[in-house]
Amino acid sequence: MALHIENAEVEALARELAECTGETPDRAVRAALERTLAFVRTAERRRELRAYVEALQERVAAATVLDDRTDDE
């Protein structure tokens, strides 16, 4: 699937990014998309891990105490 940019502002941003990085517009846009996607994937993974840890904490907190001796005993 080819991507055809019809928005003049988006095209101008792509060209400016390419000029700043010394890349072709295609390569600059690809690199920017890859960085953004990696950031989004990492953020999603963090949310998943946080939810997993919170659920685990709830399970541990609700667990029955099998040995109620103090640390000194």
C-alpha positions as CSV (number, residue, x, y, z in Angstrom):
1,M,0.0,0.0,0.0
2,A,1.4,3.3,-1.0
3,L,0.9,6.4,1.2
4,H,0.1,9.6,-0.7
5,I,0.2,12.7,1.4
6,E,-2.3,15.3,0.3
7,N,-2.0,17.6,3.3
8,A,0.4,20.5,2.5
9,E,1.3,21.0,6.2
10,V,2.2,17.3,6.6
11,E,4.2,17.3,3.5
12,A,6.1,20.5,4.6
13,L,6.8,18.9,8.0
14,A,8.1,15.8,6.3
15,R,10.4,17.9,4.1
16,E,11.6,19.9,7.0
17,L,12.4,16.8,9.0
18,A,14.3,15.4,6.0
19,E,16.3,18.5,5.7
20,C,17.2,18.5,9.4
21,T,18.2,14.9,9.4
22,G,19.9,14.7,6.0
23,E,17.6,11.9,5.0
24,T,15.1,11.5,2.1
25,P,11.6,12.5,3.0
26,D,10.5,8.8,2.8
27,R,13.3,7.7,5.2
28,A,12.7,10.6,7.6
29,V,9.0,9.9,7.8
30,R,9.7,6.1,8.2
31,A,12.2,6.8,11.1
32,A,9.7,9.1,12.8
33,L,6.9,6.6,12.5
34,E,9.2,3.8,13.9
35,R,10.2,5.9,16.9
36,T,6.6,6.9,17.6
37,L,5.4,3.3,17.3
38,A,8.2,2.0,19.6
39,F,7.2,4.7,22.1
40,V,3.5,3.7,21.9
41,R,4.3,0.0,22.2
42,T,6.5,0.6,25.2
43,A,3.8,2.7,26.9
44,E,1.2,-0.1,26.2
45,R,3.6,-2.7,27.6
46,R,4.1,-0.6,30.8
47,R,0.3,-0.3,31.3
48,E,0.0,-4.1,30.9
49,L,2.8,-4.8,33.4
50,R,1.3,-2.3,35.8
51,A,-2.1,-4.0,35.6
52,Y,-0.5,-7.4,36.1
53,V,1.5,-6.2,39.2
54,E,-1.5,-4.5,40.7
55,A,-3.6,-7.7,40.3
56,L,-0.9,-9.7,41.8
57,Q,-0.6,-7.3,44.8
58,E,-4.4,-7.7,45.3
59,R,-4.1,-11.5,45.3
60,V,-1.3,-11.5,47.8
61,A,-3.1,-9.0,50.0
62,A,-6.2,-11.2,50.0
63,A,-4.3,-14.4,50.7
64,T,-4.9,-16.3,53.9
65,V,-2.1,-16.0,56.5
66,L,-0.8,-19.5,57.1
67,D,1.8,-18.6,59.7
68,D,1.0,-15.6,61.9
69,R,4.1,-15.7,64.0
70,T,6.2,-12.5,64.3
71,D,9.6,-12.3,62.8
72,D,11.1,-12.7,66.3
73,E,9.4,-16.0,66.9
